[in-house]
Amino acid sequence: MSQNLPVFSSLRWVHILGVGGTLMGSFAAHLRRHGIRVTGSDGNIYPPMSDVLKNAGVEVFSSYRPENLKQFADRPDLVVIGNVISANNPEAQFVLNQNYVYSSLPEVLEKLILKNTFNIVVAGTHGKTTTSSLLSYVLTYCGKKPNYFIGGVSFDLPSFHIESLDEGQLFILEGDEYDTAFWAKVPKFNYYLPRHVILTSIEYDHADIYPDLESVVNAFDGLISRINVSGHLIAHIDDKNIEKLLKQSNCPVFTYGINSQSEYVATSICIQEEKTEFEILNHGKSHENVQIKLSGNHNILNSLAVWIEAEKLGLDPQKVKEAFKTFRGVKRRQEIKGCYNDILLIEDFAHHPTAVRLTLVALKAQYPKRRLIVIFEPRSATSRRKIFQKEYVKAFAEASHIFIAEAFDQSKILLSDRFSSQELVADLLKLNKNAYFFNSVDDGVKQVSEYCQSGDLIVVMSNGGFGGFLVKLIDLIELF
């Protein structure tokens, strides 16, 4: 698709299909902050993005229908269509048939926003939301007034912010490898014109669009090839899939890790309930001691990548350390939802088995005296397929009690390709784990409330709304 898009300063009204997505909703909120009228459609909006849209004053329609646009006498200046929208979506079909001006969000960024800015793209299968949030926060704390576009809801910053579009203005972008739109089956980050890239990890994911690991690796290889020759790549070299790509980089590469011979290494790690401390080595020599509120080796690595980028940008290291100490993280990433009758509840977005495993290891280290109870909903395109059926068994090793929900809507997945929650529970039971299956939210809430007790840590893992599981569980626990 190639259309002449209106210039950003001329926009008076933008309509968004898929407005409930994290990036789309953040973009909508940004437009509203600049006085632009925003309407949008979605089929399933849940917190925190539903709250963001409501607070921003976005008019949201709860289904996709041509009538959402037909009802207005005039037309929006631009319709932005999200990647969740299929080609046969009735509202999208109306937009195309009536010759509305439309685009994907990544193309809007490329053509209207990113041409003159200094773009720093944070990409990877895991960690990109936290890393891009932390980098944006550090730059803001250090007075650099960056632009940023983050695929999550930070506790410290709005998810989308544009300070200016002047030449050389720093712009932090979370680089998503998922496809752009139904007419553009390429990664979103292909449009982001990177000067610097942070690459956190590469694993197989997004089974609905990538047939195998090689295709995922090729997508990230394409991102590396797009880095401006005057820029650089900051790469997590403990990840062997990343290590293989570094020789093809046309720009300087700075490496980091924990168990590696990388240039920057995190060592002397100390995880406590309220903080994590570690030492940074640079080429084997002590460089700095830093402290973060986040826990887990994955968050240490995310912080280390940000430290390197901050150093290369010439930021004051003492200011960076201060920012690290005060950064509160991202919603639904090890987010504490409350403590009720000494039962600590945490919500997490993890759905890939690696993310599940690393998160649970981190929480067990952070709260060693609490019994760890995990509730997991297979909801992502990958977790609803059997690709990682056996890997999930290892992912839950740290948990004392594991409650597995029936996988979210598998109607469009071949029976032979479907993930089985019952099989996972059976495999966990063979390892003498306390594992349980439930096929409705109300049954799951009842089961968990009957098992939990004072002193427990309960972690609810889902990358969707999960039928209000967490709220319902809190309601019951509060009655203890």
C-alpha positions, 0 to 999 in steps of 0.5 A: 500500500502506498498513499500520500499521507497528510502531514502530521501538523495538518491532522485534525481527526484520526480513526484507529482500527485496533485501538485497544492494542498497546502501541495503537492505544498509546499513539491514540493517547498521544494524538489526544494530548496534541488536541487531535480528535481520535475515534477508534474501534476494537473488539476486546479492550481491557486494562490498562489500555482501556483506562488509558483510552478513557482518560485520554478522551478517545471515543471507542466503538466496541466492535468493527462495523462500517457504521462506526464511520458511516455515522459521521457527516465528514471523514477522518483525515487518516485511518490507521489500521492495526496489525490485528485487523484482517483483510476481511474485517468489515470496517477495514473493507469499508475504509478501502472501498470508500477510498479513505486515506489509510495506513499502518502505524509503522508507516505513519511513523516512517513517513511523518515522524522519523525522517529527521530524528535520531532513532534508537530501536530496542528489539528482541523476543524478550525484554524490549518493553522494559528496556525501551521504557528504562532507556526512555526514563533514563534519558528523561531523568538526565534532561535529554527530553527524548521522544519515545514509543513503548509497547507497554504501560510504564509506571513512570512515563506515558507510552508515547511521547513526542517532544519535537521532530527537530533534526537529531532529536532522540527517539526511542522505539520498541521494535516489534518483530510482529507483522505490520498490517494485512497488506504488509507482512513484514516486521514493524521495525523495518520502518523505524530508520534505526541509528542505534539498535539494542538487541536483547534476545532471539527465540522462536515465537509468533508461530502464526506468522513465522514458520520456524526459527530461521525466519525469525533470525532472518527478520532480526538480520534485516533489522541489523542491516538497516542500522545507519553506518554511523550508528551502532549495535548493542547486542546480548552475546550470551544469546547464540542466535544473536552471536551468529548475526554479529559478523554481518553488521556494517556498524560497530558492535558493543556486546554484553552478557552475564555468562560470557566474554562480552565487553560489558559483563554484569557480575556480583549479583545480589537480589533482595526483596526491594532491590537488585545490585550488581557490578558492571565490568568493562573488558574485565575491569570494574566499571560501576556498581548499580542498583535497580528495583527490578529483579531477575537476570533478565532485568539485569541484562536489560539494565546493562544494555541501557547502561551501555547506550547511556554511556555511548550517548555521553550521559552522566553516569551518576545521573544514570545510576540515580535513574536506575534506582528510581525506575519502577518498571512496566505494568504487567511485568512482575507487577505487584497488585497488592498484598491481602492477608499476607498473600502477595499477588503479582501479575505478569505478561509472560507467555513464552516458556523462556519468559515464564521460566525467567520470571519465576526464577526471579520471583523465587529469588526475590521472595525465597520465604514465600510459597510460589503459586502460579496461574497460567493462561495459554493465550498467545498465538504461540502458546496456544500451539503445541510447539513448546508443549514440553518446554512449559514443563521445565518453565514451571520448575520453581513453582510449588503449585501450578494452575493451568487454564484451558487454552484461549480460543483454539478454533482456528488452529488445527486439532493436531497443532493445538497445545494441551493444558491437560497434557501439561498438567499430566506431565507436571504431575509425573514430576510430583509437582502440584499441578491442576487444570481448570476450564473456566475462570470461576473454577480456577479462581475457586481452586486457587482460593482454596489452596492459597494461604497466608504467606503465599506469593501468587503470580497470574500469567496471561497476555490478555484479559483472562476473563477478569481472573485477577480481580475475581481472585482478589475479591475472594482473598479479601474475604479470608 
